[in-house]
Amino acid sequence: MTTIDTAEEVGAKRVFRWAIDWPGWARAGKSSDLALEALITHAPRYATVAAAAKLALPPAATGANLRLVESVAGGSGTDFGVPSVVTSADRRPMDRLEAERIARLVEAAWIVLARIVSAAPAELPKGPRGGGRDTARIVDHIIDAEQAYAHEMGLRSSTPTGHDPSVLAAERAAMLELLAQPSDGSALAGRRWPARYAARRIAWHALDHAWEIEDRTEPADLGR
C-alpha cells in the first residue's frame, strides 16, 4: 500500500490536513480526526485533478496510508478558514522535474474549477440563513485572491484587474512559469511564500470553491 505523507495545521477552532506532494488535496474540520475524514472523503474528487495533470493519485480509501509527518500550530487565519502557516515541508527544495509536476497540478486545479463553473447554474441555492455567493461572485473572489497570491510571488498584473480573460490567462501563465522553476525552498521574491506553499495555497483555494459550487449545485443542474 502506497504511503502518502500529510501535514496538519491546528487552530483553536479548525484543523487543516493536506497531502504534502499533492497541492490542492486539503480539507478542514473541527478536529484532526474530522479533517482527516474530510481529506479521505475528497480523495475521489482530487483524483480527477490528478488525472487532469496526467498523473495517478495513489489509492487512499482509508486513513491507514495517510501518514502524518508534520503538525504545526495555526492561528487566527486557520480559524478563519485559510491554511496560513508555511511548514518545513513547504521549504523543501525542488528540482525541475518535481517543480514541473507541482505546476501541472496547480494548472489542473484551474482546469477542474473551469469545468465545474461551466456546468453550474448562475444562481446557487442559499444556505439555511440565506447566505452564500452565486457562481459569478465566487469566481470573482477567486480571481481577486489570485491577484494577491501573484503579488506574494513577486509578480505584477498588467492591469489593476485580472477579470479580463486575457489578463487572467497571462497572470496564471506567469504563476505557473514561476512554480515550474527549480527551487532551493526559500521564499519567492524574498517575501514569505516558498514555491511549494504558493502551489498548495493557490490549488487549495481554487478547489475549495470549485467543490463548494459543486456541493451547492443541484444534481439536475450538473447533468447527473
N, C-alpha and C positions, 0 to 999 in steps of 0.2 A: 504494500500500500504506500503510495507516494505521500510524503510528509510536506505540508505547506506551512511555512513559517508565518506567524501572525504577530501583531503587536496590539497593544491597547492603550487608550488614553482615558484615565479615570478621573472624572469630576465628582462634585458633591451630589449632583442630580442625574448625571448622564455619563455613560461609558461608550466610547467608540472602540470598535475592534476591526482590524483590517488585515488583508493578506499583503505581506510586505512586497512581494515581487509582482503583484497584480493590481496596479493602480486603478482605483475606482471600485474595487470589490471591498467595500467598507460599509458597516452598518452600526447603528447606535441602539442602546437600550438603557433601561433604568438601572441595570446591574451588569456585571461582567457576564453572567450566565445568559441574560436576555440579549446582550449584544452578540454573543457567540451564536445563540439560536437564530438571530436575525441574519447573521452572516451566512450560516448554513442554508437557511431558507432561500436566500437570494443567489445561491450558487448556480442554479439553472439559468437564472436571468443573466448573471455575469458570463456564463458560458457563451451566450450569444455575442457578447462584447469580444471575448477572446477569439471567437470564430471570425468576427469581422476584421480582426487583426491577423487572421490566418494562423492562429495559434489554437492549441487544445488545452482547455482547463483540466487539470488532474481531477479525478473523482474526489468529491467532498461530501458524501452522503451523510456522514456523521462527524462529530467533533473529534473523533479519535485521531484523525490525521491532520488536524489543525493545531499545530504546536505553538504555544505562546512563548515567544523568545524575548519580548521586551514589554514592560509595563511602566508607563510614565504618569505622573500626576498631571491632571488637567487643571483648568481654571474657569474663569467666567465665560470664555469663548466656548469651552467644551459644553458647559451647561446651557449656553445659548443655542447650541446645536451645530457647532463648527469644529472639526478636528483641527486644533490650532497649534499643537506642540510639535516642533521639529525634534525627531528622535535620533538616536545614534545610528539606527538602521538607515535613516534618510541621508546620513552623511557618508555612506559607503561609496567608494569610487565606482565609476562605471567605465568599462571600455566601450569602444564604438559599437560593437555588436549588441551589448546589453542596452546601451543608450538608444539605439535604433528600435530595439524591441519595446522599450518603455514608451517611446514616442508613438509607435504604432498603436499601442493600447490606448493612449490618450486620444489619438485620432479616431479609433474605433468607438470610444465613448461618445464622441460627437456624431459619428455615423448612426449609432443606435438612438441617440437623442433625436436626430432629424427624422428617423423612421417613425418613432413614437409620436412626435409632434405632427407629422404629416397625416397620421391616422386618427388623431384626436379631434374632437369637436372644438369649436371656438369657445363655447361655454362649458365649463366643468361643473359637476354637482358640488354644491356648497357643503360645508361641514355642518354639524348639528347646531352650531350657533350662527350659521350663515356666512362663515368666513371662507377664505381660500381664493387665490388668484385664478383667473381664467388663463387659457393656454398662452395667448399672446403676452400677457403680463409676466408669466413665468419665463418665457423666452427672453423678454426684455431684461428681466432680472439676471438671468444667466449671462447675457452679453455684457451688462454693466459690471458684473462681478469679474468677468474675464478681462475687462479693461484694467481693473485694479490688479489682477493677477499679472498681466503683462508688465505693468509698472514695477511690481515686485521682482520681476525677472530682468529688469533693466531695459525693457522695450517701450517704445512710444507709439501711440496710434497716430496715423497721418492726419486724422481729423478729431475734433472733440467727441464725436460719437462713432461707435462701431456698429450702429444699427444698419448702415448701408451694407448690402450683401457683399460688395466687392471689398469694402474696408474690413469687414469681419473676416472674410476669407484670407485677406493679406495678413491680418493680425494673427490669425490662427496658424497660418503657414510659418510666420516668423517664430511663434512659440514652439511649434514642432521642430523647426530647424535648430533652435537652441537646445531643446531637450534631447535631440539626436546626437549632440556632440559629446565626446568623451568628457568625463568629469572627475576631478580629484575629490569630490564630495564637499567642497567649500561652497559658500553662498554665492548665488548668481549675482553678478554686477556689484559684488561687495555689500549686498543688502542682507536679507535674512534667510531667504529660501534656497536650500540646495536643490539641485535638479530633481532628485527623487521626491522630495516633498512637494515641489511645484507640480510634478506629474500627478501625484496621488490626490492633491487638493483640487486640481482642475478636473480630473476624471471623476472624483467623488461628487463634486458639485453638479456636473452635467448629468450624471446617472441618478443622483438622489432626486433631482427634479424630473428627470425622464420617468423614473419609476413612480413618482408622485402622480404625474399626469396619467400614467397607465393605470394606477390604482383608482384614480378618480374618474376614469372613463368607463362608461357602461359597456359591457361585452358586445352589445349590438353595434355600438359606435366603432369598435375596433375591428368589426367584421369577423368576430369569432363565431 
